[in-house]
Amino acid sequence: MKLILRILIASSTLILSSSAIAQELKAEDKGAFRELFPANATIETLGSEFMFTEGPAWVGGENGYLIFSDIPADKIYQWTRSSGFSVFREPSRQSNGNNLDLQGRIVTAEHWGRKVSLQKRNGEVLTLVDSFQGKKFNSPNDVVVKSDGTLWFTDPDYGLRDRPREMAKNNVFRFDPLSEELTVVVDDFVKPNGLCFSPDESKLYIADSGDPKHIRVFDVHNDGTLSGGKVFAALDKGGPDGMRCDSEGRLWTSSGDGAQVFDAKGKLLARVLLPKGGANLCFGGPEGSTLYITARNAVYAVETKTQDAHTRRIE
């Protein structure tokens, strides 16, 4: 069912019947809000019959499609406006985060597979990296690809369950597919989760969904190292998870109330309020301006006035 949202600005009050579900956009900064969403923006429920959705990514350009993981179901789904939902990959090794490399191929953080994999254009899935210094990863969670082709991914222990732990810490890694060099770039997170680069790739944002729950920002150096790591934002509604930067440098992050938008200085600008906590998000659609949000058993979409800073719309 599609629910029509009301755009809340300032102190306007939303009155709902007892059977309605609060699903709306809320402005924290009125001027910025008008630059983020069209006046007639609506939140659309694309589907709500899944188990736990994660890792949305838009594949292709105008005629592309959305993919996302359903972790407990061990599947990656595909969605298009014309065809709806279909199974894209099964089994998925309980895949979590998905993204695209420089050639538009799908890179996946495999939760249960304890590795980062690459799906070629012919559908073949290859292991890119699955261990560090002879020890298996915990459960790779999210992955991003820098413009130099390197892969950066988080490795918390959410997916270990009763399997033996081999890594002492929950690290953030950098992997160069050409040299096959794998390095730890950060090792002091509780539960490193979503991550994304600023538009010029001089900053790397990394979410910590442990305790405390916040987003940290690092300076990225030419040699692939990081420095800094100050707290960029502490979310007031649940922990951060998946994130994207838009073309203007604003940070969009999933949150306990759906999703939140921050400017480059960490000021909260807007919220996408959903009946379920958000897990991840991405930009896509025919114009690249649709925000897709995975939230527990559902997938939502809302039109925006911006695009991903690093969209790779390869046909």
Rosetta silent file (secondary structure, phi, psi, omega in degrees, C-alpha in Angstrom):
SEQUENCE: MKLILRILIASSTLILSSSAIAQELKAEDKGAFRELFPANATIETLGSEFMFTEGPAWVGGENGYLIFSDIPADKIYQWTRSSGFSVFREPSRQSNGNNLDLQGRIVTAEHWGRKVSLQKRNGEVLTLVDSFQGKKFNSPNDVVVKSDGTLWFTDPDYGLRDRPREMAKNNVFRFDPLSEELTVVVDDFVKPNGLCFSPDESKLYIADSGDPKHIRVFDVHNDGTLSGGKVFAALDKGGPDGMRCDSEGRLWTSSGDGAQVFDAKGKLLARVLLPKGGANLCFGGPEGSTLYITARNAVYAVETKTQDAHTRRIE
SCORE:     score description
SCORE:     0.000 S_00000001
   1 L     0.000  137.236  176.506    0.000    0.000    0.000 S_00000001
   2 L   -92.358  130.528  177.272    1.263    3.488   -0.808 S_00000001
   3 L  -109.122  135.570  179.577    0.935    6.022    1.928 S_00000001
   4 L   -85.038  127.321 -179.804    0.872    9.731    1.158 S_00000001
   5 L   -89.192  157.925  170.979    3.290   11.688    3.294 S_00000001
   6 L  -112.671  134.535  178.408    2.830   15.175    4.620 S_00000001
   7 E   -83.906  119.646 -178.802    5.786   17.489    4.618 S_00000001
   8 E   -97.182  122.853  176.498    6.198   18.924    8.082 S_00000001
   9 L  -124.098  136.673 -178.706    7.814   22.335    8.329 S_00000001
  10 L    61.441 -126.077 -172.632    8.399   24.198   11.603 S_00000001
  11 L  -109.997   24.672  179.479    5.840   23.213   14.221 S_00000001
  12 L   -61.464  149.595 -174.190    3.026   21.995   12.024 S_00000001
  13 L  -111.517  133.189  176.980    1.060   19.134   13.529 S_00000001
  14 L   -98.754  126.017  178.299    0.193   15.896   11.806 S_00000001
  15 L  -108.635  122.600 -177.416   -3.108   14.339   12.804 S_00000001
  16 L  -120.880  147.972  172.796   -3.469   10.661   12.028 S_00000001
  17 L   -72.752  164.608 -176.162   -6.274    8.232   12.543 S_00000001
  18 L   -65.080  -19.231 -178.045   -5.580    5.347   14.894 S_00000001
  19 L   -95.543   -7.075 -176.966   -5.128    2.986   11.943 S_00000001
  20 L   -83.483  159.344  179.104   -2.673    5.176   10.030 S_00000001
  21 L  -114.161  130.502  178.775    1.104    4.799   10.113 S_00000001
  22 L   -67.655  113.906 -178.657    3.365    7.813   10.539 S_00000001
  23 L  -146.721   98.565 -167.252    5.360    7.928    7.315 S_00000001
  24 E  -156.714  168.250  171.962    6.483   11.435    6.463 S_00000001
  25 E  -100.781  140.806 -179.085    9.253   13.914    5.797 S_00000001
  26 E  -130.268  129.274  179.175   10.181   16.312    8.557 S_00000001
  27 E   -86.835  130.442  169.248   12.178   19.526    8.206 S_00000001
  28 L  -101.680  -23.245  174.371   14.801   20.391   10.801 S_00000001
  29 L  -135.652  110.274 -171.848   16.035   23.312    8.673 S_00000001
  30 H   -61.543  -42.667 -179.361   13.295   24.818    6.493 S_00000001
  31 H   -64.600  -45.922  179.688   15.581   26.420    3.926 S_00000001
  32 H   -65.620  -36.122 -177.911   17.699   23.313    3.462 S_00000001
  33 H   -59.083  -40.666 -179.330   14.596   21.117    3.360 S_00000001
  34 H   -65.673  -24.007  178.006   13.296   22.898    0.264 S_00000001
  35 H   -85.307  -11.547 -176.474   16.594   22.114   -1.468 S_00000001
  36 H   -95.033  -40.840 -171.665   16.345   18.424   -0.579 S_00000001
  37 L  -129.872  143.722  171.336   12.815   17.381   -1.581 S_00000001
  38 L   -62.388  154.792 -178.007   10.220   18.436   -4.173 S_00000001
  39 L   -61.844  -29.100 -178.137    7.157   20.112   -2.682 S_00000001
  40 L  -101.248   23.134 -177.097    4.975   17.146   -3.691 S_00000001
  41 L   -61.053  139.023  175.916    7.374   14.449   -2.434 S_00000001
  42 L  -130.500  148.095  174.138    5.761   11.233   -1.199 S_00000001
  43 E   -93.392  124.624 -178.111    7.206    8.199    0.529 S_00000001
  44 E  -109.005  132.885  172.531    6.288    5.038   -1.329 S_00000001
  45 E   -87.204  110.497 -179.399    6.321    1.557    0.144 S_00000001
  46 E   -78.027  -34.840 -179.935    7.726   -0.651   -2.615 S_00000001
  47 E  -171.333  152.891 -177.735    7.354   -3.882   -0.649 S_00000001
  48 L  -146.185   31.819 -177.548    7.040   -5.140    2.926 S_00000001
  49 L  -114.659   28.600 -176.901    7.098   -8.932    2.759 S_00000001
  50 L  -104.004 -176.331 -177.601   10.788   -9.517    3.445 S_00000001
  51 L   -99.942  -59.520  174.671   12.726  -10.648    6.523 S_00000001
  52 L  -153.205  107.355 -173.005   15.515   -8.081    7.036 S_00000001
  53 E   -90.450  146.347 -177.379   16.473   -5.839    4.133 S_00000001
  54 E  -156.081  172.110  166.355   19.919   -4.279    3.657 S_00000001
  55 E    55.266   48.877  178.166   22.458   -3.114    1.082 S_00000001
  56 E   -71.011  146.325  175.740   20.449   -1.313   -1.629 S_00000001
  57 E  -153.312  140.227  177.833   22.340   -0.340   -4.797 S_00000001
  58 E   -94.949  125.686 -176.996   21.196    1.003   -8.165 S_00000001
  59 E  -108.949  123.565  179.351   22.667   -0.918  -11.107 S_00000001
  60 L    91.134 -174.200 -176.931   22.784    0.746  -14.525 S_00000001
  61 L  -102.638 -127.402 -175.780   21.420    4.068  -15.684 S_00000001
  62 L   -58.340  -36.745 -179.447   17.978    5.195  -16.795 S_00000001
  63 L  -101.759   27.658 -177.174   16.897    1.636  -17.567 S_00000001
  64 L   -81.700 -161.932 -177.152   18.642    0.147  -14.555 S_00000001
  65 E  -152.940  158.310  176.995   17.309   -1.678  -11.510 S_00000001
  66 E   -92.963  137.206  168.101   17.542   -1.750   -7.741 S_00000001
  67 E  -119.737  154.075  175.081   19.150   -4.628   -5.884 S_00000001
  68 E  -159.434  156.184 -178.889   19.096   -5.215   -2.127 S_00000001
  69 E   -92.048  144.555  164.562   19.904   -7.993    0.314 S_00000001
  70 E  -116.707   97.802 -166.864   17.479   -9.930    2.472 S_00000001
  71 L   -60.860  -56.280 -177.919   19.997  -11.301    4.955 S_00000001
  72 L   -63.926  -29.081 -179.718   18.035  -14.045    6.800 S_00000001
  73 L   -76.809  -10.757  179.700   16.409  -15.188    3.553 S_00000001
  74 L    60.949   41.473 -177.985   19.868  -15.671    2.004 S_00000001
  75 E  -138.126  152.531  163.389   18.813  -13.798   -1.132 S_00000001
  76 E  -111.476  128.354 -179.064   19.571  -10.676   -3.110 S_00000001
  77 E  -100.848  158.210  173.401   16.454   -9.246   -4.762 S_00000001
  78 E  -120.308  143.503  177.681   16.032   -7.131   -7.869 S_00000001
  79 E  -136.990  137.241  168.867   13.298   -4.527   -8.349 S_00000001
  80 E  -133.925  156.739  179.441   12.098   -2.496  -11.328 S_00000001
  81 L   -61.487  -37.707 -175.165    9.040   -0.307  -11.676 S_00000001
  82 L   -81.626  -32.016 -172.949    7.703   -2.416  -14.540 S_00000001
  83 L  -111.099  -10.039 -178.992    8.454   -5.902  -13.233 S_00000001
  84 E    74.021 -145.078 -174.635    8.407   -5.575   -9.464 S_00000001
  85 E   -96.386  143.960  172.284   10.506   -7.914   -7.334 S_00000001
  86 E  -150.912  158.647  179.087   12.451  -10.988   -8.407 S_00000001
  87 E   -76.223  126.263 -178.824   15.302  -13.037   -6.951 S_00000001
  88 E   -95.454  -39.450  178.420   18.632  -11.774   -8.269 S_00000001
  89 E  -148.860  131.172  176.590   20.999  -14.148   -6.435 S_00000001
  90 L  -154.121  126.826   -2.556   20.371  -17.213   -4.294 S_00000001
  91 L   -73.699  159.478 -179.589   22.097  -18.273   -2.160 S_00000001
  92 L  -109.899    2.586 -174.609   23.707  -14.961   -1.326 S_00000001
  93 L    59.877   37.011 -178.022   25.783  -16.151    1.639 S_00000001
  94 L    49.743   52.236 -179.536   23.602  -13.799    3.668 S_00000001
  95 E   -59.368  150.743  179.339   24.999  -10.828    1.810 S_00000001
  96 E  -116.814 -100.235 -177.496   24.762   -7.412    3.411 S_00000001
  97 E   -72.318  142.480  175.603   26.118   -4.277    1.691 S_00000001
  98 E  -127.021  148.829  176.242   26.249   -3.994   -2.113 S_00000001
  99 E  -156.723 -179.483 -179.985   27.950   -1.422   -4.310 S_00000001
 100 E  -116.642  142.425  173.719   29.416   -1.012   -7.804 S_00000001
 101 L   -85.231 -172.043 -174.694   33.049   -0.987   -8.882 S_00000001
 102 L   -67.756  -18.079  178.296   34.425    1.327  -11.570 S_00000001
 103 L   -98.122    4.692 -179.800   33.146   -0.998  -14.301 S_00000001
 104 L    81.216   13.397  176.422   29.648   -1.182  -12.869 S_00000001
 105 L   -85.283  154.559 -172.932   30.091   -4.712  -11.525 S_00000001
 106 E   -86.570  122.508  175.094   28.488   -5.625   -8.219 S_00000001
 107 E  -105.973  132.397 -172.076   30.726   -5.761   -5.154 S_00000001
 108 E  -131.475  136.277  171.022   29.162   -7.414   -2.104 S_00000001
 109 E   -89.960  109.973 -175.899   30.020   -7.726    1.583 S_00000001
 110 E   -89.623  109.973 -176.681   29.030  -11.293    2.380 S_00000001
 111 L   -58.901  -59.600 -177.993   27.836  -11.508    5.966 S_00000001
 112 L   -80.309  -31.212  179.204   27.821  -15.299    6.319 S_00000001
 113 L   -70.648  -16.213  177.908   30.413  -15.891    3.598 S_00000001
 114 L    57.513   44.005 -178.460   32.903  -13.789    5.610 S_00000001
 115 E  -158.380  171.670  170.416   34.294  -12.222    2.450 S_00000001
 116 E  -111.312  127.698 -174.338   33.949   -9.503   -0.158 S_00000001
 117 E  -120.036  165.382  178.941   32.872  -10.825   -3.546 S_00000001
 118 E  -128.687  128.699  174.545   32.520   -9.530   -7.105 S_00000001
 119 E  -101.011  118.777 -179.909   29.748  -10.461   -9.528 S_00000001
 120 L   -74.915  169.191 -178.276   30.881  -10.271  -13.143 S_00000001
 121 L   -61.447  -27.872 -179.668   28.633   -9.186  -16.000 S_00000001
 122 L   -85.349    4.103  177.800   28.006  -12.849  -16.920 S_00000001
 123 L    95.314  -11.956 -179.683   26.719  -13.564  -13.403 S_00000001
 124 L   -66.728  135.179 -179.822   29.809  -15.390  -12.152 S_00000001
 125 E  -108.159  123.940 -178.026   30.607  -14.552   -8.513 S_00000001
 126 E  -115.110  147.748  173.344   34.274  -14.398   -7.499 S_00000001
 127 E   -82.231  124.525  176.256   35.903  -14.019   -4.099 S_00000001
 128 E   -87.569  -48.016 -179.227   37.966  -10.833   -3.921 S_00000001
 129 E  -159.168  139.275 -176.902   39.258  -11.170   -0.363 S_00000001
 130 L  -139.135    3.684 -178.617   38.275  -13.325    2.617 S_00000001
 131 E  -158.628  161.743  177.599   41.077  -13.156    5.177 S_00000001
 132 E  -135.151  122.521 -179.058   43.778  -10.984    6.680 S_00000001
 133 L    52.604   41.197  176.007   47.144  -12.368    7.771 S_00000001
 134 L    81.300    4.857 -178.407   45.759  -15.892    7.560 S_00000001
 135 E  -116.168  137.046  179.684   42.672  -15.190    9.648 S_00000001
 136 E   -66.610  146.272  173.581   39.080  -15.185    8.391 S_00000001
 137 L   -63.050  164.692  174.273   37.097  -11.973    8.533 S_00000001
 138 L   -73.384  -77.207  176.153   34.304  -11.643   11.081 S_00000001
 139 L  -162.082   89.263 -179.455   31.342  -10.730    8.832 S_00000001
 140 L   -47.663  134.907 -168.932   31.915   -7.970    6.246 S_00000001
 141 L  -110.901  -52.338 -177.965   29.056   -5.504    6.496 S_00000001
 142 L  -140.401  154.919 -175.702   29.348   -2.627    4.019 S_00000001
 143 E  -145.602  139.393  173.805   31.669   -1.754    1.135 S_00000001
 144 E  -130.465  157.231 -177.540   32.465    1.338   -0.946 S_00000001
 145 E  -120.006  123.789  179.551   34.710    1.792   -3.970 S_00000001
 146 L   -80.958  163.467 -176.701   37.043    4.778   -4.320 S_00000001
 147 L   -67.409  -13.202  174.734   37.784    6.381   -7.705 S_00000001
 148 L   -89.903    4.273  177.623   41.217    4.710   -7.740 S_00000001
 149 L    91.314   -5.832  179.850   39.504    1.302   -7.696 S_00000001
 150 L   -74.939  149.319  179.293   40.300    0.433   -4.075 S_00000001
 151 E  -106.381  134.339  178.532   37.637   -1.202   -1.917 S_00000001
 152 E  -121.435  128.540 -175.152   36.982   -0.038    1.636 S_00000001
 153 E  -146.022  154.537  178.633   34.848   -2.219    3.903 S_00000001
 154 E  -100.048  151.883 -175.137   33.776   -2.704    7.508 S_00000001
 155 L  -138.903   67.326  174.416   34.046   -5.992    9.390 S_00000001
 156 L   -74.083 -177.457 -175.302   31.958   -6.119   12.599 S_00000001
 157 L  -108.766   20.228 -176.897   31.077   -9.421   14.246 S_00000001
 158 L   -57.299  -36.711 -173.251   27.295   -9.377   13.797 S_00000001
 159 L   -91.805    3.875 -177.377   27.276  -12.445   11.559 S_00000001
 160 L   -69.580  -43.819 -175.524   29.558  -14.721   13.543 S_00000001
 161 L    50.927 -116.547 -175.544   26.875  -16.124   15.836 S_00000001
 162 L   -95.822   11.183  179.230   28.260  -19.489   17.070 S_00000001
 163 L   -85.223  148.171 -177.455   31.195  -19.604   14.659 S_00000001
 164 L   -65.337  139.392  178.103   34.715  -19.149   16.060 S_00000001
 165 L   -86.311  134.137  178.257   36.141  -15.661   15.921 S_00000001
 166 L  -111.716  -28.849  177.020   39.549  -15.309   14.263 S_00000001
 167 L   -88.279  131.638 -179.312   39.936  -11.520   14.148 S_00000001
 168 L   -71.908  -30.213 -176.033   40.663   -9.913   17.504 S_00000001
 169 L  -124.361  165.321  173.326   39.073   -6.592   16.507 S_00000001
 170 L   -95.620   95.078 -169.549   36.227   -5.250   14.387 S_00000001
 171 L   -94.100  166.897  166.096   38.315   -3.509   11.746 S_00000001
 172 E  -114.151  130.161 -172.580   37.851   -1.252    8.748 S_00000001
 173 E  -115.875  156.740  169.167   39.881   -2.436    5.742 S_00000001
 174 E  -123.697  129.553 -179.175   41.237   -1.085    2.460 S_00000001
 175 E  -127.159  129.442  176.942   41.817   -3.547   -0.388 S_00000001
 176 E  -103.104  107.805 -177.342   43.567   -2.846   -3.691 S_00000001
 177 L   -62.395  -26.832 -178.476   42.406   -5.427   -6.270 S_00000001
 178 L   -74.647  -49.090 -179.615   45.373   -4.687   -8.564 S_00000001
 179 L   -90.142  -12.518 -175.120   48.178   -5.176   -6.041 S_00000001
 180 L    61.962   23.598  177.460   46.044   -7.411   -3.760 S_00000001
 181 E   -81.068  129.293  179.537   47.289   -5.324   -0.839 S_00000001
 182 E  -122.216  125.529 -178.826   44.992   -5.466    2.184 S_00000001
 183 E  -133.400  152.229  171.904   45.467   -3.089    5.106 S_00000001
 184 E   -86.604  122.858 -179.778   43.661   -2.150    8.301 S_00000001
 185 E   -99.236  -26.733  175.521   42.834    1.567    8.144 S_00000001
 186 E  -145.851  138.314 -178.910   40.949    1.834   11.466 S_00000001
 187 L  -133.905   15.701 -176.396   40.859   -0.601   14.385 S_00000001
 188 L  -114.941   24.501  176.064   39.196    1.282   17.254 S_00000001
 189 L   -88.962  151.756  173.310   35.503    0.930   16.369 S_00000001
 190 L   -78.689  -57.402  177.585   33.034   -1.014   18.492 S_00000001
 191 L  -136.928   79.719  179.061   30.790   -2.056   15.575 S_00000001
 192 E   -61.589  135.869 -171.140   31.951   -0.414   12.321 S_00000001
 193 E  -131.372 -113.955 -179.007   29.029   -0.380    9.928 S_00000001
 194 E   -69.808  157.029  178.307   28.115    1.837    6.965 S_00000001
 195 E  -154.251  153.577  177.612   30.685    4.035    5.253 S_00000001
 196 E  -161.967  155.233  177.765   30.930    6.531    2.411 S_00000001
 197 E   -93.461  152.062  169.598   33.298    9.088    0.892 S_00000001
 198 L   -67.749  166.057 -177.149   32.727   12.819    0.592 S_00000001
 199 L   -54.411  -39.514 -179.909   32.289   14.063   -3.003 S_00000001
 200 L   -92.627    5.061  177.496   36.014   14.842   -3.432 S_00000001
 201 L    63.714   18.614  176.212   37.024   11.707   -1.461 S_00000001
 202 L   -83.228  -14.587  179.218   39.041   13.786    1.000 S_00000001
 203 E  -126.717  145.680  172.665   36.814   12.541    3.847 S_00000001
 204 E  -123.520  122.073  176.670   35.588    9.085    4.820 S_00000001
 205 E   -95.488  133.481  179.097   32.514    8.794    7.020 S_00000001
 206 E  -132.739  128.698  179.195   32.178    5.606    9.067 S_00000001
 207 E   -87.372  140.018  171.103   29.191    4.664   11.226 S_00000001
 208 E  -114.795  112.017 -178.799   29.627    2.938   14.571 S_00000001
 209 L   -96.562   14.395  175.797   26.448    1.083   15.508 S_00000001
 210 L   -84.681 -135.402  178.792   27.929   -0.149   18.788 S_00000001
 211 L  -135.078  112.359    9.768   27.970    1.898   21.968 S_00000001
 212 L   -79.418  159.888 -179.840   28.219    4.863   21.618 S_00000001
 213 L   -97.851  112.982 -177.973   26.262    5.088   18.368 S_00000001
 214 E  -160.619  175.081  175.848   27.659    7.800   16.146 S_00000001
 215 E  -113.501  131.014  177.495   29.278    8.702   12.834 S_00000001
 216 E  -109.720  154.627 -179.445   32.971    9.553   12.705 S_00000001
 217 E  -126.634  135.621 -176.695   34.802   11.396    9.918 S_00000001
 218 E  -121.661  150.325  170.168   38.390   10.796    8.795 S_00000001
 219 E   -83.310  133.490 -178.938   40.825   12.614    6.524 S_00000001
 220 E  -102.197  127.738 -178.539   41.848   10.442    3.547 S_00000001
 221 L  -104.486  160.620 -175.228   45.470   10.652    2.405 S_00000001
 222 L   -62.771  -24.560 -179.736   46.998    9.843   -0.989 S_00000001
 223 L   -86.889    6.946  177.331   48.830    6.803    0.405 S_00000001
 224 L    86.450    7.988  177.163   45.536    5.195    1.460 S_00000001
 225 L   -96.758  165.906  179.122   45.853    5.978    5.159 S_00000001
 226 E  -121.414  154.315  171.771   43.407    7.831    7.385 S_00000001
 227 E  -142.486  169.436 -177.852   43.812   10.378   10.150 S_00000001
 228 E    85.104 -131.808  179.884   41.466   12.212   12.473 S_00000001
 229 E   108.636   23.241  178.761   38.318   10.339   13.339 S_00000001
 230 E   -68.230  160.183  177.455   36.342   12.906   15.305 S_00000001
 231 E   -71.995  122.906  178.809   32.635   12.397   15.905 S_00000001
 232 E   -85.790  -43.876 -179.279   30.702   13.952   13.031 S_00000001
 233 E  -157.912  140.627  172.865   27.198   13.320   14.348 S_00000001
 234 L  -111.077  116.585 -175.168   25.526   11.424   17.178 S_00000001
 235 L   -74.484  141.663 -179.183   22.077   10.266   16.137 S_00000001
 236 L   -93.230   -5.704 -179.174   19.201   10.887   18.537 S_00000001
 237 L  -132.290   85.784  178.557   17.018    8.086   17.163 S_00000001
 238 L    74.701  172.341 -176.452   18.814    4.762   17.077 S_00000001
 239 L   -82.867  155.552  174.950   22.198    3.964   15.619 S_00000001
 240 L   -76.072  156.694  178.773   23.522    4.873   12.171 S_00000001
 241 L  -140.083 -112.739 -178.949   23.987    2.172    9.560 S_00000001
 242 L   -70.964  147.014 -175.695   24.218    2.601    5.766 S_00000001
 243 E  -141.856  157.677  170.917   25.148    6.051    4.397 S_00000001
 244 E  -145.408  146.154  169.831   25.574    8.038    1.179 S_00000001
 245 E   -99.075  138.358  176.127   26.908   11.518    0.409 S_00000001
 246 E   -90.493  179.204 -173.685   25.026   13.541   -2.179 S_00000001
 247 L   -65.747  -17.417  178.813   26.562   15.780   -4.831 S_00000001
 248 L   -97.315    5.966  177.875   26.434   18.785   -2.479 S_00000001
 249 L    85.209    8.015  176.319   28.346   17.012    0.276 S_00000001
 250 L   -80.164  145.438 -178.385   25.355   16.342    2.528 S_00000001
 251 E  -101.209  123.453  176.367   25.361   13.049    4.419 S_00000001
 252 E  -106.376  124.176 -177.995   22.271   10.823    4.239 S_00000001
 253 E  -132.721  144.515  171.303   22.205    8.051    6.831 S_00000001
 254 E   -69.849  155.877 -174.788   19.751    5.378    7.904 S_00000001
 255 E  -155.382  174.724 -179.183   18.598    5.761   11.498 S_00000001
 256 L   -65.006  -23.576  177.774   16.245    4.391   14.103 S_00000001
 257 L  -100.929    8.445  178.137   13.449    6.656   12.868 S_00000001
 258 E   130.586  -83.904  176.581   14.077    5.915    9.167 S_00000001
 259 E  -156.130  153.671  178.795   16.760    8.201    7.738 S_00000001
 260 E  -133.487  152.628 -178.044   18.401   11.518    8.587 S_00000001
 261 E  -122.819  129.730  179.846   20.195   14.148    6.490 S_00000001
 262 E  -121.484  149.962  171.734   23.150   16.232    7.712 S_00000001
 263 L   -81.345  178.885 -173.554   25.111   19.039    6.108 S_00000001
 264 L   -66.956  -13.138  178.439   28.896   18.793    5.747 S_00000001
 265 L   -98.903    1.049  178.148   29.365   20.342    9.200 S_00000001
 266 L    93.308   12.994  178.146   27.149   17.830   10.967 S_00000001
 267 L   -84.126  130.801  178.375   23.971   19.913   11.260 S_00000001
 268 E   -71.728  125.358 -176.370   20.742   17.906   11.070 S_00000001
 269 E  -106.164  -37.880 -173.638   18.640   19.150    8.126 S_00000001
 270 E  -162.138  162.503  175.715   15.789   16.689    7.669 S_00000001
 271 E  -129.158  145.876  168.171   14.341   13.314    8.574 S_00000001
 272 E  -108.414  101.717 -173.915   12.607   10.635    6.551 S_00000001
 273 E   -86.474  127.174 -178.236   10.278    9.163    9.155 S_00000001
 274 L  -127.408  158.142  177.983    9.284    5.535    8.661 S_00000001
 275 L   -71.384   -8.506  179.890    7.301    3.056   10.755 S_00000001
 276 L  -133.287  151.397  178.191   10.447    0.905   10.969 S_00000001
 277 L   -64.993  137.371  179.418   14.080    1.695   11.682 S_00000001
 278 L   -75.886  149.373  178.197   16.195    2.193    8.572 S_00000001
 279 L  -114.472  -34.398 -178.315   19.107   -0.129    7.809 S_00000001
 280 E  -165.238  168.986 -179.518   20.635    1.283    4.620 S_00000001
 281 E  -158.029  163.934  175.669   19.945    3.573    1.675 S_00000001
 282 E  -159.508  163.991  172.658   21.092    4.582   -1.795 S_00000001
 283 E  -100.179  149.263  178.280   20.238    6.926   -4.646 S_00000001
 284 E  -176.209 -149.769 -178.243   19.048    5.635   -8.010 S_00000001
 285 L    87.583  173.459 -176.169   16.107    5.585  -10.360 S_00000001
 286 L   -55.076  -36.445 -179.373   15.830    6.910  -13.933 S_00000001
 287 L  -101.411   -1.862 -178.540   17.173   10.353  -12.957 S_00000001
 288 L    76.823    8.010 -173.555   19.438    9.157  -10.159 S_00000001
 289 L  -110.193    4.952  177.622   17.464   11.267   -7.667 S_00000001
 290 E   -87.333  129.320  175.548   15.274    8.634   -6.003 S_00000001
 291 E   -92.825  122.315  176.465   16.275    7.702   -2.468 S_00000001
 292 E  -105.966  133.780 -177.822   15.722    4.017   -1.683 S_00000001
 293 E  -126.555  126.910  171.993   15.675    2.938    1.959 S_00000001
 294 E   -94.176  131.986 -174.956   15.768   -0.604    3.317 S_00000001
 295 E  -146.033  102.038 -179.928   14.042   -0.833    6.714 S_00000001
 296 L    54.895 -112.420 -175.700   13.527   -4.151    8.483 S_00000001
 297 L   -93.701   10.370 -170.928   11.043   -6.118    6.327 S_00000001
 298 E  -129.657  166.576  172.967   10.374   -3.287    3.865 S_00000001
 299 E  -132.262  129.797 -177.314   11.810   -1.162    1.054 S_00000001
 300 E  -120.171  161.839  176.923   10.791    2.488    0.620 S_00000001
 301 E  -143.751  144.047  175.598   11.396    5.170   -2.007 S_00000001
 302 E  -147.874  138.887 -179.903   11.141    8.960   -2.033 S_00000001
 303 E   -79.095  141.571  178.736   12.045   11.466   -4.731 S_00000001
 304 L  -125.640 -178.896  175.888   14.709   14.062   -3.913 S_00000001
 305 L  -106.912   17.253 -176.007   16.345   17.039   -5.613 S_00000001
 306 L  -137.502 -178.439  179.337   19.847   15.589   -5.461 S_00000001
 307 L  -140.333  166.031  175.610   21.960   12.593   -6.496 S_00000001
 308 E   -63.012  138.620  177.826   24.683   10.377   -5.080 S_00000001
 309 L   -65.692  -21.550 -174.926   28.112   12.028   -5.153 S_00000001
 310 L  -128.023   32.560  179.204   29.575    8.793   -6.535 S_00000001
 311 L   -62.715  130.030  175.990   26.824    7.344   -8.704 S_00000001
 312 L  -113.722   90.381 -174.237   28.222    4.998  -11.359 S_00000001
 313 L   -93.525   72.821 -177.479   25.408    4.845  -13.895 S_00000001
 314 L   -96.027  122.478 -178.275   27.009    2.397  -16.319 S_00000001
 315 L   -73.440    0.000    0.000   24.616    0.859  -18.827 S_00000001
